[in-house]
Amino acid sequence: MARLHKLPGWVISNEESVRREAAAYRDMSPEQRLAMGAAVCRSALSVALTMNDAATVLSYRAPLPETSRRALARLRARYRATRDG
């Protein structure tokens, strides 16, 4: 198997590849990001509605990780302490 001694000019690093891919999104306004997020959600919903088990897909709720549950409990306790005290 032949080895390349020098990479072809079209090869770029992973970092540069990510920079180029993200360039269009990096400078978006919050409104543009929101519009794109809404479009993605609409697309996902239209795909979900075409599935045989659409009701199951649409009713799924991902469980909160334990770390999030603990953080929420701390925040609730802190709020109650400031509210009641």
C-alpha positions as CSV (number, residue, x, y, z in Angstrom):
1,M,0.0,0.0,0.0
2,A,1.5,3.3,-1.1
3,R,1.8,6.1,1.5
4,L,1.3,9.8,0.8
5,H,4.4,11.8,1.7
6,K,2.3,15.0,1.5
7,L,-1.4,15.4,1.9
8,P,-3.3,16.7,-1.1
9,G,-4.1,20.5,-1.0
10,W,-7.8,19.9,-0.6
11,V,-7.4,18.1,2.8
12,I,-8.1,20.4,5.7
13,S,-8.0,19.8,9.5
14,N,-11.0,18.8,11.5
15,E,-10.9,22.2,13.2
16,E,-11.0,24.1,9.9
17,S,-13.8,21.7,8.7
18,V,-15.9,22.6,11.7
19,R,-15.2,26.3,11.4
20,R,-16.3,26.3,7.7
21,E,-19.4,24.3,8.5
22,A,-20.4,26.5,11.4
23,A,-19.6,29.8,9.7
24,A,-23.1,30.4,8.4
25,Y,-24.6,29.9,11.9
26,R,-22.0,31.7,13.9
27,D,-23.1,35.2,12.8
28,M,-26.9,34.5,12.8
29,S,-29.1,36.8,14.9
30,P,-31.2,35.3,17.7
31,E,-34.2,35.8,15.5
32,Q,-32.6,33.8,12.7
33,R,-31.6,31.1,15.1
34,L,-35.1,30.9,16.4
35,A,-36.6,30.7,12.9
36,M,-34.2,27.9,12.0
37,G,-35.0,26.0,15.3
38,A,-38.7,26.4,14.5
39,A,-38.2,25.0,11.0
40,V,-36.4,22.0,12.4
41,C,-39.2,21.4,14.8
42,R,-41.8,21.6,12.1
43,S,-39.8,19.1,10.0
44,A,-39.5,16.7,12.9
45,L,-43.2,16.9,13.6
46,S,-44.1,16.2,10.0
47,V,-41.8,13.2,10.0
48,A,-43.3,12.0,13.3
49,L,-46.8,12.3,12.0
50,T,-46.0,10.0,9.1
51,M,-45.0,7.1,11.4
52,N,-47.3,4.2,12.2
53,D,-46.7,4.8,15.9
54,A,-47.0,8.6,15.8
55,A,-48.9,8.8,19.1
56,T,-46.1,6.9,20.8
57,V,-43.4,9.1,19.2
58,L,-45.2,12.3,20.1
59,S,-46.0,11.3,23.7
60,Y,-42.3,10.4,24.5
61,R,-40.7,12.6,27.2
62,A,-37.0,12.1,27.8
63,P,-36.3,11.6,31.5
64,L,-34.3,14.3,33.2
65,P,-30.8,13.2,34.2
66,E,-30.3,12.8,37.9
67,T,-27.9,15.8,37.9
68,S,-30.7,18.0,36.6
69,R,-33.1,16.7,39.2
70,R,-30.6,17.5,42.0
71,A,-30.0,21.0,40.6
72,L,-33.8,21.7,40.4
73,A,-34.2,20.5,44.0
74,R,-31.4,22.9,45.1
75,L,-33.0,25.8,43.2
76,R,-36.5,25.0,44.6
77,A,-35.0,24.9,48.2
78,R,-33.2,28.2,47.7
79,Y,-36.3,29.8,46.3
80,R,-38.4,28.6,49.2
81,A,-35.8,29.8,51.7
82,T,-35.8,33.3,50.3
83,R,-39.6,33.4,49.9
84,D,-40.3,32.1,53.4
85,G,-37.5,33.8,55.2
